[in-house]
Amino acid sequence: MSDESHDITDAPRARAVLEHIIRSVVETPEVARVVAVPDGSDIRLDVHVDRADIGRVIGRRGRVAGAIRTVVRAAAVNDGCTVVVDFVEP
C-alpha cells in the first residue's frame, strides 16, 4: 500500500502563497480562510471569504481568480503536488 494520501501539510508553500494573496486582495482579511481538502491525487484548496469580497477574488470575467490559480499551481510544483483552487461562494 503506497502512501498517496494527502493532508493539510502536503502543499504548505502553495497554501501559504494562496493565503497571502487572498488576504492582500480582500477588505476583511480576518474572515478569509483557506481549507485544504484531499481530492483524489490532488489537493483542493477551498477559499472562503466574506460575501462582499467574493467579487474581488474572482475579478471581471474571472481574471483575478485565473491569475491566483496560476500562481498557486506554480507554488505547488515546489511542494511536489498538484493543487486545485476552488472559490467557495458564501
N, CA and C atoms as an extended XYZ file, in Angstrom:
270
Properties=species:S:1:pos:R:3:atomname:S:1:resname:S:1:resid:I:1 pbc="F F F"
N         0.847       -1.169        0.000 N   MET     1
C         0.000        0.000        0.000 CA  MET     1
C         0.892        1.230        0.000 C   MET     1
N         0.780        2.055       -1.026 N   SER     2
C         1.598        3.262       -1.098 CA  SER     2
C         0.924        4.385       -0.332 C   SER     2
N         1.745        5.288        0.147 N   ASP     3
C         1.212        6.407        0.925 CA  ASP     3
C         0.941        7.579       -0.009 C   ASP     3
N        -0.232        7.570       -0.662 N   GLU     4
C        -0.581        8.640       -1.575 CA  GLU     4
C        -1.651        9.544       -1.000 C   GLU     4
N        -2.000        9.363        0.252 N   SER     5
C        -2.996       10.237        0.853 CA  SER     5
C        -2.353       11.587        1.146 C   SER     5
N        -3.129       12.633        0.972 N   HIS     6
C        -2.640       13.985        1.207 CA  HIS     6
C        -3.280       14.531        2.469 C   HIS     6
N        -2.514       15.300        3.203 N   ASP     7
C        -3.096       16.008        4.328 CA  ASP     7
C        -2.770       17.481        4.176 C   ASP     7
N        -3.135       18.252        5.155 N   ILE     8
C        -3.018       19.698        5.059 CA  ILE     8
C        -1.577       20.161        4.908 C   ILE     8
N        -0.606       19.339        5.274 N   THR     9
C         0.794       19.745        5.186 CA  THR     9
C         1.430       19.369        3.858 C   THR     9
N         0.700       18.752        2.957 N   ASP    10
C         1.286       18.335        1.687 CA  ASP    10
C         1.627       19.498        0.766 C   ASP    10
N         0.952       20.608        0.866 N   ALA    11
C         1.206       21.756       -0.008 CA  ALA    11
C         1.394       23.022        0.826 C   ALA    11
N         2.373       23.033        1.724 N   PRO    12
C         2.498       24.191        2.615 CA  PRO    12
C         2.844       25.486        1.883 C   PRO    12
N         3.701       25.413        0.881 N   ARG    13
C         4.074       26.631        0.156 CA  ARG    13
C         2.892       27.159       -0.652 C   ARG    13
N         2.201       26.274       -1.346 N   ALA    14
C         1.048       26.683       -2.148 CA  ALA    14
C        -0.033       27.297       -1.264 C   ALA    14
N        -0.273       26.677       -0.124 N   ARG    15
C        -1.301       27.195        0.785 CA  ARG    15
C        -0.897       28.551        1.358 C   ARG    15
N         0.375       28.709        1.729 N   ALA    16
C         0.852       29.980        2.271 CA  ALA    16
C         0.767       31.086        1.224 C   ALA    16
N         1.125       30.767       -0.013 N   VAL    17
C         1.031       31.751       -1.097 CA  VAL    17
C        -0.421       32.159       -1.307 C   VAL    17
N        -1.318       31.177       -1.339 N   LEU    18
C        -2.738       31.464       -1.540 CA  LEU    18
C        -3.292       32.324       -0.415 C   LEU    18
N        -2.982       31.982        0.827 N   GLU    19
C        -3.477       32.773        1.958 CA  GLU    19
C        -2.966       34.208        1.887 C   GLU    19
N        -1.702       34.384        1.531 N   HIS    20
C        -1.133       35.731        1.438 CA  HIS    20
C        -1.834       36.549        0.348 C   HIS    20
N        -2.029       35.956       -0.813 N   ILE    21
C        -2.691       36.669       -1.910 CA  ILE    21
C        -4.118       37.037       -1.532 C   ILE    21
N        -4.863       36.076       -1.001 N   ILE    22
C        -6.268       36.324       -0.659 CA  ILE    22
C        -6.382       37.420        0.388 C   ILE    22
N        -5.567       37.358        1.425 N   ARG    23
C        -5.642       38.371        2.483 CA  ARG    23
C        -5.218       39.749        1.987 C   ARG    23
N        -4.401       39.797        0.944 N   SER    24
C        -3.982       41.074        0.369 CA  SER    24
C        -5.072       41.688       -0.507 C   SER    24
N        -5.920       40.858       -1.089 N   VAL    25
C        -6.936       41.327       -2.027 CA  VAL    25
C        -8.223       41.766       -1.330 C   VAL    25
N        -8.634       41.066       -0.285 N   VAL    26
C        -9.938       41.320        0.336 CA  VAL    26
C        -9.893       42.492        1.308 C   VAL    26
N       -11.072       43.033        1.603 N   GLU    27
C       -11.180       44.127        2.568 CA  GLU    27
C       -11.290       43.624        3.999 C   GLU    27
N       -11.736       42.386        4.180 N   THR    28
C       -11.853       41.812        5.522 CA  THR    28
C       -10.987       40.556        5.613 C   THR    28
N        -9.667       40.733        5.756 N   PRO    29
C        -8.767       39.572        5.771 CA  PRO    29
C        -8.956       38.659        6.975 C   PRO    29
N        -9.530       39.183        8.055 N   GLU    30
C        -9.729       38.344        9.240 CA  GLU    30
C       -10.783       37.267        9.008 C   GLU    30
N       -11.644       37.453        8.021 N   VAL    31
C       -12.686       36.478        7.712 CA  VAL    31
C       -12.189       35.441        6.699 C   VAL    31
N       -11.219       35.816        5.886 N   ALA    32
C       -10.726       34.936        4.819 CA  ALA    32
C       -10.010       33.721        5.399 C   ALA    32
N       -10.273       32.557        4.783 N   ARG    33
C        -9.588       31.341        5.218 CA  ARG    33
C        -9.459       30.387        4.041 C   ARG    33
N        -8.447       29.541        4.133 N   VAL    34
C        -8.185       28.532        3.106 CA  VAL    34
C        -8.238       27.168        3.780 C   VAL    34
N        -9.026       26.268        3.209 N   VAL    35
C        -9.180       24.923        3.756 CA  VAL    35
C        -8.647       23.928        2.728 C   VAL    35
N        -7.717       23.083        3.151 N   ALA    36
C        -7.162       22.052        2.269 CA  ALA    36
C        -7.989       20.781        2.394 C   ALA    36
N        -8.394       20.233        1.245 N   VAL    37
C        -9.221       19.031        1.207 CA  VAL    37
C        -8.594       18.039        0.229 C   VAL    37
N        -8.280       16.822        0.677 N   PRO    38
C        -7.774       15.817       -0.264 CA  PRO    38
C        -8.830       15.522       -1.322 C   PRO    38
N        -8.406       15.469       -2.585 N   ASP    39
C        -9.336       15.262       -3.692 CA  ASP    39
C        -8.686       14.304       -4.687 C   ASP    39
N        -8.765       13.025       -4.399 N   GLY    40
C        -8.103       12.035       -5.243 CA  GLY    40
C        -6.599       12.178       -5.118 C   GLY    40
N        -5.926       12.366       -6.237 N   SER    41
C        -4.473       12.539       -6.199 CA  SER    41
C        -4.075       14.005       -6.048 C   SER    41
N        -5.056       14.892       -6.034 N   ASP    42
C        -4.804       16.328       -5.888 CA  ASP    42
C        -5.153       16.796       -4.485 C   ASP    42
N        -4.807       18.034       -4.218 N   ILE    43
C        -5.253       18.700       -3.000 CA  ILE    43
C        -6.100       19.878       -3.447 C   ILE    43
N        -7.322       19.941       -2.968 N   ARG    44
C        -8.194       21.063       -3.293 CA  ARG    44
C        -8.069       22.103       -2.189 C   ARG    44
N        -7.779       23.327       -2.569 N   LEU    45
C        -7.702       24.428       -1.614 CA  LEU    45
C        -8.959       25.268       -1.774 C   LEU    45
N        -9.865       25.163       -0.807 N   ASP    46
C       -11.115       25.917       -0.830 CA  ASP    46
C       -10.894       27.279       -0.196 C   ASP    46
N       -11.243       28.327       -0.921 N   VAL    47
C       -11.085       29.697       -0.441 CA  VAL    47
C       -12.444       30.197        0.030 C   VAL    47
N       -12.503       30.594        1.297 N   HIS    48
C       -13.724       31.148        1.884 CA  HIS    48
C       -13.458       32.606        2.236 C   HIS    48
N       -14.275       33.501        1.693 N   VAL    49
C       -14.148       34.926        2.002 CA  VAL    49
C       -15.528       35.482        2.320 C   VAL    49
N       -15.549       36.704        2.823 N   ASP    50
C       -16.799       37.390        3.113 CA  ASP    50
C       -17.581       37.597        1.814 C   ASP    50
N       -18.892       37.612        1.917 N   ARG    51
C       -19.754       37.788        0.745 CA  ARG    51
C       -19.393       39.051       -0.044 C   ARG    51
N       -19.046       40.116        0.647 N   ALA    52
C       -18.706       41.374       -0.023 CA  ALA    52
C       -17.378       41.296       -0.772 C   ALA    52
N       -16.537       40.328       -0.455 N   ASP    53
C       -15.211       40.218       -1.066 CA  ASP    53
C       -15.117       39.199       -2.194 C   ASP    53
N       -16.158       38.420       -2.430 N   ILE    54
C       -16.067       37.355       -3.428 CA  ILE    54
C       -15.800       37.922       -4.824 C   ILE    54
N       -16.370       39.077       -5.121 N   GLY    55
C       -16.124       39.713       -6.418 CA  GLY    55
C       -14.683       40.141       -6.593 C   GLY    55
N       -14.047       40.540       -5.507 N   ARG    56
C       -12.644       40.961       -5.565 CA  ARG    56
C       -11.723       39.794       -5.901 C   ARG    56
N       -11.978       38.620       -5.344 N   VAL    57
C       -11.088       37.485       -5.592 CA  VAL    57
C       -11.376       36.794       -6.924 C   VAL    57
N       -12.571       36.985       -7.463 N   ILE    58
C       -12.882       36.398       -8.763 CA  ILE    58
C       -12.516       37.366       -9.887 C   ILE    58
N       -12.843       38.639       -9.732 N   GLY    59
C       -12.496       39.636      -10.736 CA  GLY    59
C       -13.413       39.595      -11.945 C   GLY    59
N       -13.199       40.543      -12.842 N   ARG    60
C       -14.003       40.598      -14.064 CA  ARG    60
C       -13.654       39.420      -14.956 C   ARG    60
N       -14.704       38.711      -15.345 N   ARG    61
C       -14.569       37.530      -16.203 CA  ARG    61
C       -13.607       36.489      -15.634 C   ARG    61
N       -13.409       36.517      -14.306 N   GLY    62
C       -12.584       35.512      -13.651 CA  GLY    62
C       -11.090       35.699      -13.819 C   GLY    62
N       -10.677       36.888      -14.229 N   ARG    63
C        -9.246       37.119      -14.479 CA  ARG    63
C        -8.412       37.032      -13.209 C   ARG    63
N        -8.885       37.614      -12.126 N   VAL    64
C        -8.130       37.562      -10.866 CA  VAL    64
C        -8.055       36.119      -10.377 C   VAL    64
N        -9.179       35.418      -10.418 N   ALA    65
C        -9.205       34.016       -9.981 CA  ALA    65
C        -8.258       33.172      -10.828 C   ALA    65
N        -8.242       33.401      -12.124 N   GLY    66
C        -7.343       32.658      -13.003 CA  GLY    66
C        -5.881       32.926      -12.687 C   GLY    66
N        -5.560       34.182      -12.419 N   ALA    67
C        -4.181       34.537      -12.074 CA  ALA    67
C        -3.776       33.905      -10.745 C   ALA    67
N        -4.685       33.933       -9.771 N   ILE    68
C        -4.399       33.320       -8.470 CA  ILE    68
C        -4.155       31.827       -8.644 C   ILE    68
N        -4.998       31.158       -9.422 N   ARG    69
C        -4.831       29.717       -9.652 CA  ARG    69
C        -3.476       29.407      -10.299 C   ARG    69
N        -3.064       30.233      -11.256 N   THR    70
C        -1.785       30.013      -11.933 CA  THR    70
C        -0.614       30.123      -10.968 C   THR    70
N        -0.611       31.160      -10.145 N   VAL    71
C         0.482       31.367       -9.189 CA  VAL    71
C         0.523       30.239       -8.159 C   VAL    71
N        -0.637       29.830       -7.666 N   VAL    72
C        -0.687       28.780       -6.643 CA  VAL    72
C        -0.267       27.431       -7.226 C   VAL    72
N        -0.667       27.136       -8.463 N   ARG    73
C        -0.217       25.890       -9.101 CA  ARG    73
C         1.299       25.876       -9.256 C   ARG    73
N         1.880       27.025       -9.594 N   ALA    74
C         3.336       27.107       -9.716 CA  ALA    74
C         4.008       26.874       -8.366 C   ALA    74
N         3.437       27.419       -7.301 N   ALA    75
C         3.988       27.203       -5.961 CA  ALA    75
C         3.865       25.740       -5.557 C   ALA    75
N         2.807       25.081       -5.998 N   ALA    76
C         2.593       23.673       -5.646 CA  ALA    76
C         3.622       22.763       -6.306 C   ALA    76
N         4.174       23.175       -7.431 N   VAL    77
C         5.211       22.375       -8.086 CA  VAL    77
C         6.397       22.221       -7.144 C   VAL    77
N         6.735       23.283       -6.429 N   ASN    78
C         7.829       23.217       -5.460 CA  ASN    78
C         7.487       22.306       -4.281 C   ASN    78
N         6.200       22.145       -4.011 N   ASP    79
C         5.763       21.243       -2.946 CA  ASP    79
C         5.703       19.794       -3.428 C   ASP    79
N         5.795       19.590       -4.737 N   GLY    80
C         5.751       18.239       -5.292 CA  GLY    80
C         4.358       17.659       -5.371 C   GLY    80
N         3.361       18.509       -5.521 N   CYS    81
C         1.989       18.014       -5.611 CA  CYS    81
C         1.193       18.875       -6.584 C   CYS    81
N        -0.036       18.468       -6.824 N   THR    82
C        -0.939       19.201       -7.696 CA  THR    82
C        -2.080       19.745       -6.853 C   THR    82
N        -2.384       21.026       -7.032 N   VAL    83
C        -3.479       21.620       -6.274 CA  VAL    83
C        -4.533       22.170       -7.224 C   VAL    83
N        -5.753       22.231       -6.714 N   VAL    84
C        -6.872       22.842       -7.406 CA  VAL    84
C        -7.428       23.897       -6.464 C   VAL    84
N        -7.536       25.128       -6.942 N   VAL    85
C        -8.062       26.214       -6.116 CA  VAL    85
C        -9.535       26.384       -6.446 C   VAL    85
N       -10.372       26.354       -5.416 N   ASP    86
C       -11.817       26.487       -5.578 CA  ASP    86
C       -12.296       27.646       -4.719 C   ASP    86
N       -13.005       28.591       -5.333 N   PHE    87
C       -13.542       29.734       -4.606 CA  PHE    87
C       -14.974       29.410       -4.207 C   PHE    87
N       -15.203       29.263       -2.909 N   VAL    88
C       -16.498       28.845       -2.383 CA  VAL    88
C       -17.352       30.078       -2.137 C   VAL    88
N       -18.541       30.090       -2.735 N   GLU    89
C       -19.438       31.225       -2.527 CA  GLU    89
C       -20.040       31.142       -1.135 C   GLU    89
N       -20.064       32.285       -0.442 N   PRO    90
C       -20.613       32.284        0.931 CA  PRO    90
C       -22.110       32.071        0.949 C   PRO    90
